[in-house]
């Protein structure tokens, strides 16, 4: 017989006790087959009434008309986090809509852009002043690089190259000045190739040097990679994994379907940079952790392999996989920590 004793504890300790309770659960249930919960409450609570989704019409520095969906939180409500959700190659904001909606219902403000060549973001104003069409199947490595680009000059607000994700970041920055959003609680969730782009942009964000009046980079607080892809059309996640911000500092959660070799390879590489800060749950295996990690809540790197054949946007949007609940739990833990 298993006995679990629970006493009044802090936020971080509740997270740890939740993991311990699931760890001690019968093997037939599996640690993450149960909903991610605080006590007995569901991880994602639906709001009393749906909140309208706003369509944003933005523009990158190279003239791409970038369309994005903005999932607001209820009026007079402070968002748990400000989340950018990035879809997979040949997906769109629509293909991650279930995840974005679930995160909105969990208290996050979410922006899900149609990356260039996808969804409604298929027009670019050329140098000759004429519009040209961008198609996902015709995208090359340079086009993918522009999605995650932010560079040029020493002042970020005057950057010469502002790619897709940076354009969304600039919108969040403006809304933060108005008090509607909080860029200091910025988190990214990427699916498939979107995970590669999220990692690359996070390293680019960290590269912006501080100004006399404060930092202008390192604004990402947490990174979630769903079914990460190592390389697509010549674009590799390797440079991001070699950066100091991802190797040692950035809180990260990797979630993947069964047998995803890229996800396993990525996590194993990141583990080497954080030998005492990782926690993992692989399919049909007991949970494992760094040898000297006393509490799971002290980990900065998590890996969860799910019993699913879905990947990318489909895995992220599958309600039975509970991705939104896992993301909320992870972001709540990270954002409770002092920077």
N, C-alpha and C positions, 0 to 999 in steps of 0.2 A: 504494500500500500504506500502511495506517495503522499506526503504531508507537506503543504506549503503554508508558511506563516507569513502574513503580510502586516506590517505596522505602518504608522504614518511616517511618510518619507518625503524627501524633496523631489523636484521635477526630475533631475538627473537620475536619482535612485529609483524612481518609479519606472523609468525606461529600462534600467538594469534588471529590476525585479520582473518586468514583463518578459525580457529575454530569458531570464532564468526559469520562470514558470513555463515558458514554451519549450525551453531546453529539456525540462523534466517531464514534459508531456509524453504520453505513449508514442513510440516510434511510428505507429500507424498513422498518426495525424500529421506529423511533420511540423517543424518549427514555424515555417512561414505559410502553411496552409490555413492557419487561423488568421482572422482579421488582425491587423495591427491596431491595438487598442490601448487606451489609457483606462485602467480598471476594467469595467464592463461596458464602457461606452463604445459605439462604433467609431472607427477612425475617421470616417467621412460622414458628416451629418448634412442632409439636404436642407437648404434654406426653405423658409415657409413659402416663398414665391420666387419663381425664376427671375434672375436679373438680366436685363437686356444686354446683348453683346453688341459692342460698338465696332464698326468697321473703320480701320485707320487707313488713310491714304498717304504714304510717306514716299520719300525719294532719296536714293543713294547718290553719292558724289559722281558716279558715272551715268546718271540719268535713268536708272531703273525705277519704274513706278512700283513701289513695294506695298502690297496690300497685307494687312494684318488684322486679326481679330483680338479685341481687347475685352477680357472678361473681368468686369469690375466686381468689387465687393459691395456689400450693402452700404447705403449712405450712412455716414457717421460711424463707420466701422473701420478700425485700423487693420490693414492686411497683415496676416501672419508672415507673408513673404511676398516679394515681387518676383514673379517667375516668368522667364522666357522659355517657351516650349518649342523645340526645333524638330521638324518632321524629317523623315527619311528621304532619300533620293527617290524621285518620282511620286512622292506623297504630296501633302499640302496641309494647310492649317485645318482643313476638314478632316483629314485622316487622323489627326490627334485631338479632334474636338471632344470625344468622350473623356480623355484624360484632362484636358483643359477645364471642362465643365466640372469634373469631379474635384479638381484642385480648387476651383472657384467656390464650390460648395463647402470645401474644407477651410475656407477663409483666406485663400491666396488670391492676389490680383495677378492675372495671367495674360500674357500677350503671346499669341501664336501666329507668326508671320508665314505667308506664302513666300518661300525663298525664290530667288530669281529663276525663271523658267518653269515655275510650278504654280498651280492654282490660278489665281488672278494676277500674279506678278509676271506677266509675259511680254511686257512692253518696255522698251528702252528708247530714250530720246538720244539719237545719234549726234555726232559732232556737226553734221550738216543740217541739224534742226528737224530731221525727219524721224518718225518713229520706226523702230524695227522690232521684229518679233523674236522672242527668246523661247526656245523649246528645251525641255528637260533632257530629252534624248540627245540633243546636240551640244550639251554643255561639255566643256573641256576642263582640264585641270586648272587653268587660269581663272575660269568662271567660278569654280568651287572655292579657290583661294580668295576671290573677291567677296564671297559670302562672309568670310571670317576676318576680312581685312580691317585694320584701323592703324593708320600710320601717316607720317608726313608732317614735319614741323615739331615744335616743342610744346605747343599748346593744343590740347585735345579738342577744344571747341572750335579750333581753326584748322583741324587736320585736313591734309590734302586728299587722303583716301578714306572714305567712309563707306564701308560695305554694308551688307544686309543686316547683320546682327548689331553692328555699331549704330546703324540708323535707328533701330529699335531702342538701343541703349540711350541714344540722345533724346528720344521721345520720353523715356522714363526719367531722364535727368531733368527735363523741362517740367514734367508733372511733379517731380519731387520738390522743385523750387516753389510750386504752387501748393504743396502740402497734400496732394492727392495720392501720390505714390512715395515710396521710400527706397531710394537707390542704395541705401546702406543695408538693405535686406534683400539684395539682388541675388537670385539663384537661377541656375540653368538646368534644364532637363532636355537631353538630346536623344534621339532615337535613330539607330542605324548610322548612316552617314551623318545625320544630325548630331550624333554624339561626338563624332570626329570634329565637326565644325565647332561644337560647343567647347571642346577641349582646346582647340587651336585659338579660338577667340579669347578664352580665359587667359591663355599665356600672353596674348597680345595686349589684353587689358592690363595685365600686371606689369607690362613693360613701360607703360607711360610714367615718366619721372614726376616726382612731386613738385609743386610750385611753392612759392614763398607763402602763399595763403592756405596751403594744405595739399593733400594728395589729389591726383586726378586719375589714378589707376588703382588696381587691386580692389575693385569694387565688388567682385563676385565673392559671395560668402559660402556657397556650396554648389557642387556639381554632381548631377545624376546622369549616368550613362546607361541607356537601355539598349541592349543588343548592339554594343559598339562594334564598328567595322574598322579593321586595321588600315585598309587602304581602298580607295575608290577612284578610278580613272587617274591614277598617279598621285592622288592626294593621300598622304599618310598621316596617321596620328603620332608617329614616332617623335617628331620634333617637340610636340607638346609634352609627351611623356618624359622627355629629357630635360625639360625646364624645371628649375628649382621649385616653382610654385606648385606644380603637380607632383613632383617627386616627393616633396616633404611637407608642404604646408596646407594645400587645399583639401578641405573635407570632401570626400568623394564616396558615392555609392554606385556600384556596378550591379545591374540586374540583367539577367539573360536567360534565355530558354535553355533547355537541356542540350548539352553537347556543343555549345557555342565556343569554338576554339579561340576565336579572336578575343572574346571576353576573358577566358581563362588566362590566355597569354598576357593580356593587358594587366589583369589583376596580379598575376605572379610577378610581373616586372615592377609594379608599384609597391608590392610587399617588400621588395629588397631595399627600397628607400625608406620604409617605415617598419623596421623589424619588430617594434614593440607597440604598434598602433593599429593592427589590422584584426578584423573579425570576418568569418566567412561561414556560409551554409551551402554546401554542395549537395546535389541531389543524392538521396539514399545514403548519406553519410551524416554522422553526428556533427553538430556545430564545432568549429575550431577557431582558435584565437592565438594571438601572439603569446609566447611563453610567459612574459612578465606583465601581460595586460590583466590587471585585477578586475576592472569593471568594463563591460562592453560599452558603456556610455562614454568611456574615455578613448575609444577607438576613433581614428580619423579616416579609416578606409574600411568599407564594407563591401562584401560580395554575396549575392544571392542568386543561386541557380534554381530556376523554377521548372516544375514538371509541366512543360508546355512545348508544343511544336511551332508556336507562333513566334514571330520575331519583329523587331522594329516597331513601326506604328501599330501594327495589329496586336502585338504583345502589350504595348503601353495602353491601348484602348480596350483591352479585354477585361471586363469587369470581374471575371472569375480569378484573374491573376492578382487583383488587388494592388496594382501599381500605385494608384493615387494614395491609398492608405499608407503604403511603405514610404512614399515620398514625403507625405505630411509628417510622419513620425521622425524621419531623418532630418527634415528641415527644422522641425520643432527643437530637436536635440541640438543641432548646430547653432541655431539662432539664439538659444538660451545661454550659450557660452559668451564670455567676454572676448572681444577681438584682441 
